[in-house]
């Protein structure tokens, strides 16, 4: 079953928390997720989620959620979208803007785990 999955990532690519939806196209807002973010805010570096049907870009909903998280935490986080074949990452800049989005070539270890949790066949990546 394909589904969107979210990982909260800390230092040294540690997976701090995860949750999943029952849909391949949506990860509904969740009180548990917001509580997990808030309780781990000191350690949280990155919020990553999957787009099982593809689309290596941040959606409008992603954009508004990222802005709300950054505002609530008082700092900019790193964000990632993982598709069946790519990892798109947004790195925070030093001022108010993000540096930009880029495709990561050397993916962290947890991308295989999040793809598997999303129901993606790892062989689809072409490794």
C-alpha positions in Angstrom: 0.0 0.0 0.0 1.4 3.4 -1.0 1.1 6.1 1.7 2.8 9.3 2.7 5.2 9.0 5.6 6.8 11.7 7.7 10.1 11.5 9.6 11.4 14.0 12.1 15.2 14.0 11.8 17.8 15.1 14.4 21.6 15.3 14.5 23.6 12.7 12.7 20.6 11.6 10.7 18.8 10.2 13.7 15.1 9.5 13.2 13.4 11.1 16.2 9.8 10.2 15.3 7.6 9.0 12.4 4.0 8.7 11.3 2.1 7.8 8.2 -1.2 8.4 6.5 -3.4 6.0 4.7 -3.2 8.0 1.5 -0.5 8.2 -1.2 -1.3 11.9 -1.8 -1.9 13.4 1.6 -0.6 13.5 5.1 -3.4 15.1 7.1 -2.5 17.4 10.0 -2.1 15.6 13.2 -2.0 16.7 16.8 0.4 13.9 17.6 2.8 15.1 14.9 2.7 18.7 16.2 3.3 17.5 19.8 6.2 15.4 18.6 7.7 18.4 16.8 7.3 20.6 19.8 8.6 18.1 22.4 11.7 17.4 20.2 12.2 21.0 19.1 15.7 21.3 20.6 16.9 18.3 18.6 14.9 18.7 15.4 16.9 19.6 12.3 14.8 18.3 9.4 11.2 17.3 8.6 11.0 14.8 5.7 8.0 13.3 4.0 7.3 11.2 1.0 5.5 11.8 -2.2 4.9 8.1 -3.2 3.4 9.1 -6.6 6.3 11.3 -7.5 6.6 15.0 -7.7 10.0 16.2 -6.4 8.7 19.6 -5.4 7.1 21.1 -2.3 3.3 21.6 -2.6 1.5 24.7 -1.6 0.4 22.9 1.6 4.0 21.9 2.2 5.0 25.6 1.9 2.5 26.8 4.3 3.3 24.1 6.8 7.0 24.8 6.6 6.4 28.5 7.2 4.2 27.7 10.2 6.8 25.4 11.7 9.6 27.9 11.2 7.5 30.6 12.8 6.5 28.5 15.7 10.1 27.3 16.4 11.7 30.7 15.8 14.2 29.2 13.5 14.3 27.6 10.0 14.5 23.9 9.7 15.7 21.8 6.8 12.9 20.1 4.8 12.9 17.1 2.4 10.5 15.5 0.0 11.3 11.9 -0.9 9.9 10.4 -4.2 10.4 6.9 -5.5 13.7 8.1 -7.2 14.8 11.4 -5.7 15.4 13.3 -2.5 14.7 17.0 -2.8 16.0 19.1 0.1 15.5 22.7 1.2 18.3 24.1 3.2 17.8 27.2 5.4 19.7 30.3 4.6 21.4 32.7 7.0 18.8 35.4 6.8 15.1 35.1 6.1 15.2 33.2 2.8 16.0 29.6 2.1 19.1 28.9 0.1 17.1 26.9 -2.4 15.9 23.4 -3.2 18.3 20.8 -4.6 18.3 17.1 -5.4 20.5 15.2 -3.0 22.8 12.7 -4.7 24.3 11.0 -1.6 21.1 10.2 0.3 21.1 9.6 4.0 20.5 6.1 5.3 17.0 6.8 6.4 15.7 7.4 2.8 15.6 3.6 2.2 13.6 3.3 5.4 11.1 6.0 4.6 10.6 4.7 1.1 9.9 1.2 2.5 7.4 2.6 5.0 5.7 4.4 2.1 5.3 1.1 0.2 7.9 2.0 -2.4 9.9 -0.8 -4.0 13.5 0.1 -3.4 14.5 -1.4 -6.8 12.4 1.4 -8.5 15.2 3.8 -7.5 17.5 2.2 -10.1 20.3 1.2 -7.7 
